[in-house]
């Protein structure tokens, strides 16, 4: 079980982990050992998450979600499988906990009369400055 909050936890069956070769430098060992982790989490198939949190997770991680609805996380920072696996799971918990946060509703407000006047006064001053930059005509 992967604990997200005291009330929400994911089953080990909800995630798939594949070990792949790490990219980048590393000498002879990097070509032989698959230490990087590719974690796949099926967002739509997880019953532990509330529907609104699933939708927020899809929106937050839209670049990391496949067409089939899998959130894909790759971890290859460390040299060992276990540390990469732990990092991938921590990132998954981070994404899900961000999706569980309910955003505050924005209350639409109007600009004050003073700020409206200041804005128009600034526009008028800028226009006057540009007007003074024009070349003097022959009639003047």
Buried (B, 14 or more C-beta within 10 A) or exposed (E): EBEBEEEBEBEEEBBEBEBEEBEEEBEEEBEEBEBBBBBBBBBBEBEBBEEEBBBBBBEBBEEBBEEEBBBBBBBBEBEEBEBBBBBBBEBBBEBBEEBBEEEEEEEEEEEEEEEEEEEEEEEEEEEEEEEEEEEEEEEE
